[in-house]
């Protein structure tokens, strides 16, 4: 199976997956308030703990899924992930208590590995110099999915907080069926390796990371960037209600606008930026733009200002593909899944801290006893971590070791 045929399959899979993920975001605050029978400030606090549980599950499961994909192939792990997400959305559609809401988010953290499996599949079939661009296509698919998903979620959320979860379950099931029928295996049997529990856990993954030159530095940047960038999915819906007074429909429209900006950036900015500046410098410029936008959101109080700040979001598109490409360069063909698992674990580590640092900060500054009512406080925290990421990124070498060898063929 050639890259020209495989990559479109991956893009469509991520697109459908992103719709299912984005469709629930506009109504998650309402669901927490409804299930817990609590007000918005308490819902924000509960949202922080829900995010923490999901992050712990992701952190523990990511190295397992990465190593499983090196043993059994990308296709099986992808289908397993999509099946788990389907079950998660079904549970969210019927959940009636906060403990079950936590269980559902833990399931999402465990099986939310379709993105990493797709990244590993791309690394299987493309040369290192082309990976940032192709990772950008995956990011674009995710962004376009966010155009469709939140818009649908906002509209359905006006009817019922549960309706978007039903739609997400249907889409996830359709995505799994699509993968079962069409998605190709990209890792040939001769390039697979034995599964080893000593490597398929966070401590084992850290040992592997230390054995790959330069991996620790890139992973550290990825953790810092993950904390900063999670300010949108973890606080945006709450922020829009607390600072801007938006309805679920308006929140959905804003998330759709974010998706447009991300998609345009991934398609039109990533390739030229990486070709012109290289992966490290392109990522640096993208994070600088993100920091400026975070500061803007911290203090804006108008709907027009909030939408205007979405425009430069497209310029931060090179960050994630560039960092993923930098990590992928440090892997052998037999360990691409493991390295993608490490990258997912790094992002999961960021998710461990983000709920307290971001949602927790927002909950503190929106509580009745807060010294100052400041819903944008989380964006200040995000800006600080973005600056830390830039400092670490500038310590990495401009050029990295790479190989132009890729498997001569992959199985269909």
Protein Blocks (a to p, Z undefined) as FASTA:
>chain_A
ZZklmmmmmmmmmmmmmmmmmmmmmmmmmmmmmmnopafklmmmmmmmmmmmmmmmmmmm
mmmmmmmmmmnojklmmmmmmmmmmmmmmmmmmgcbfklmmmmmmmmmmmmmmmmmmmmm
mmmmpcfklmmmmmmmmmmmmmmmmmmmmmmmmmmmmmomklmmmmmmmmmmmmmmmmmm
mmccfbdfklgccddfklmcfklmmmmmmmpghklmmmmmmmmmmmmmmmmmmmmmmmmm
mmnopafklmmmmmmmmmmmmmmmmmmmmmmmmmmnojmlmmmmmmmmmmmmmmmmmmgc
bfklmmmmmmmmmmmmmmmmmmmmmmmmmpcfklmmmmmmmmmmmmmmmmmmmmmmmmmm
mmmmmcfklmbdcfklmmmmmmmmmmmmmmmmmmpcfbdcddfbdcfbdcZZ
